């Protein structure tokens, strides 16, 4: 399977695995199926980035993960717009693998 054909779930698993191999702590709130709907138990605004990655020497990264054709929702854009300029926020797609690898293996923001 090529990276470009990964589902969002499989792409996330790749990023989480890579982050762990590179020594990052990972936080992700998993959704659960409630009846016929998928929901994530949160307090606050919807659209929070999929992953928060933290490393003692390499910083903190907020990452929204999408397939190569996935769209960012309006609430996700609001989080992006609020976080950008204050923290590292990325939209990572499977086609961005080399950039993801570079960020997770190198220190500090680009």
Secondary structure, 3 states (H helix, E strand, C coil): CCHHHCCHHHHHHHHHHHHHHCCCEEECCCCEEECCEEECCCCCCCCCCCEEEEECCCEEEEEEEECCCCCCCHHHHHHHHHHECCEEEEEEEHHHHHHHHHHHHCCCCC
